[in-house]
Amino acid sequence: MTNKTQSNRAAVLLGQVLTFLDDPAIVGEERSHTCFETGAVVIDAQGTIAWVGDRNAVPDEYAAYPQTDHGKCLIMPGFIDAHLHFPQYRMLAAYGKDLLDWLNRYTFIEEQRYGDAVIAADAAGFFLDELLANGTTSCLAFSTIHPVALDALFTAATEREMAVISGKTMMDCNAPSGLTDTPQTAYDDSSALIAKWHGHGRLQYAITPRFAVTSSEAQMEVAGTLKQEHPELVFQTHLSENHAEIETVARAFPWSKDYTDVYDRYGLLSERAFFAHGIHLSERELLRLSETGASIVHCPTSNNFLGSGLFRYHHTRQADRPVSVAIGSDIGGGTSYSMLQTMRDAYVVSQLAGSRISAFDAFYLATLGNARLLHLDDEIGKLEPGKLADIIVLDPDATPAMAVRNAISTSLHDILFALLIMGDDRAVRETYVRGKPSKRRK
């Protein structure tokens, strides 16, 4: 990074500064966050947060820094998306009867295109810019089986200085020949990509079998071997999204106690394991996930769109066997890149499931909660000195309808709740990655 580029990062952002300190479900709403109504965030030349507090108390040493006044907008940590699919960026609103029908009719056809490096590069740029336009600064994403697709995603992320976790998808059965590998090529390709990309800048590699439906026992053994060789890596896959999927797994692995047991057999449950969906889990499965520290990623817009079922947030986190829960958009089964709309559907699902979450719960999950589970909280997820300046600015008055609604807000929760119900990319005034304005689409 040149000195000129570094100097352009130094800034003071003014607005209503909000950051979460802990989980509202554990410490209570009042102790879960800090908010400065007339706040300031100071960003240094390297794109690191130098100071946070009331604008009237900004230290004199930052007096020469250029200021951007965002008025009454909320200045927050950038959103973190814990589950989505980069090769499915064109597939929003693709009609399917259920998960498996949708995969076969659209997804597997679309993803075969990503062996073409040019197609993959174009897709990666669009995908990441769309995330930034929606205030998402970091993500845990799926790629395809093709090494060139992951190269494209990680190259685009490096150019944008984003924290992205991803890996080559492993699939050796129950998919078109153009979208399958073998246990050996899955191991060889994954090992080479780990050496090439893991720890490069802000990138991390994730061991990524798509799900047990598309991996043989031999390939699941490969996933377990990779995890043994690289215990520091994230593991990601899918779990118990759909009843037909669960039945397919039971037939493919007749020795298993249940779906979760398939992954457990190969040593894939840990504090760095992320299982998307987890809607239809038994008590035995929830207990085992709790014991190992593995996380479920709640994907409400996708679950609703595909009719997969209602995720029971509070039931999952029951005190006697609490399971960690992250949140993700699940593009392209999910219907929006916006984490605001993802939170909206999470709220609606909680209502239907009989255990309402609050706006504080939702915003915590999409920021500090996801950062903690992904082990990114040493750098992001909270606005405090020493953290990288991945920041979003949300405008509660972004549309005329939102402005009229916000006029009757009497508390911070009112403002946040209206944002998650009514907000979308229009509510994201700016997105900063390491202190650099990065919302490219206006």
HELIX and SHEET records of a PDB file:
HELIX    1   1 ASN A    3  SER A    7  1                                   5    
HELIX    2   2 PRO A   24  VAL A   27  1                                   4    
HELIX    3   3 GLU A   30  SER A   32  5                                   3    
HELIX    4   4 ARG A   55  ALA A   57  5                                   3    
HELIX    5   5 ASP A   60  TYR A   62  5                                   3    
HELIX    6   6 PHE A   86  GLN A   88  5                                   3    
HELIX    7   7 LEU A   99  TRP A  102  1                                   4    
HELIX    8   8 LEU A  103  THR A  107  3                                   5    
HELIX    9   9 PHE A  108  GLU A  111  1                                   4    
HELIX   10  10 GLN A  112  GLY A  115  5                                   4    
HELIX   11  11 ALA A  117  ALA A  133  1                                  17    
HELIX   12  12 PRO A  147  ARG A  160  1                                  14    
HELIX   13  13 SER A  177  LEU A  179  5                                   3    
HELIX   14  14 PRO A  183  TRP A  197  1                                  15    
HELIX   15  15 ALA A  212  THR A  214  5                                   3    
HELIX   16  16 GLU A  217  GLU A  229  1                                  13    
HELIX   17  17 HIS A  243  ALA A  252  1                                  10    
HELIX   18  18 TYR A  259  ARG A  265  1                                   7    
HELIX   19  19 GLU A  283  THR A  292  1                                  10    
HELIX   20  20 PRO A  300  PHE A  305  1                                   6    
HELIX   21  21 TYR A  313  THR A  316  1                                   4    
HELIX   22  22 MET A  339  ALA A  353  1                                  15    
HELIX   23  23 ALA A  359  TYR A  364  1                                   6    
HELIX   24  24 LEU A  365  GLY A  369  3                                   5    
HELIX   25  25 ASN A  370  LEU A  373  1                                   4    
HELIX   26  26 PRO A  400  ASN A  406  1                                   7    
HELIX   27  27 LEU A  412  MET A  422  1                                  11    
HELIX   28  28 ASP A  425  ALA A  427  5                                   3    
SHEET    1   A 7 ILE A  49  ASP A  54  0                                        
SHEET    2   A 7 HIS A  33  ILE A  43 -1                                        
SHEET    3   A 7 ALA A  11  PHE A  20 -1                                        
SHEET    4   A 7 GLN A  67  PRO A  77  1                                        
SHEET    5   A 7 ILE A 391  LEU A 394 -1                                        
SHEET    6   A 7 VAL A 428  VAL A 433 -1                                        
SHEET    7   A 7 LYS A 436  PRO A 437 -1                                        
SHEET    1   B 5 PHE A  79  HIS A  85  0                                        
SHEET    2   B 5 THR A 136  PHE A 142  1                                        
SHEET    3   B 5 ALA A 163  GLY A 167  1                                        
SHEET    4   B 5 LEU A 203  PRO A 209  1                                        
SHEET    5   B 5 THR A 169  MET A 170  1                                        
SHEET    1   C 8 PHE A  79  HIS A  85  0                                        
SHEET    2   C 8 THR A 136  PHE A 142  1                                        
SHEET    3   C 8 ALA A 163  GLY A 167  1                                        
SHEET    4   C 8 LEU A 203  PRO A 209  1                                        
SHEET    5   C 8 VAL A 234  LEU A 239  1                                        
SHEET    6   C 8 ALA A 273  HIS A 277  1                                        
SHEET    7   C 8 SER A 295  HIS A 298  1                                        
SHEET    8   C 8 SER A 324  ILE A 327  1                                        
END                                                                             
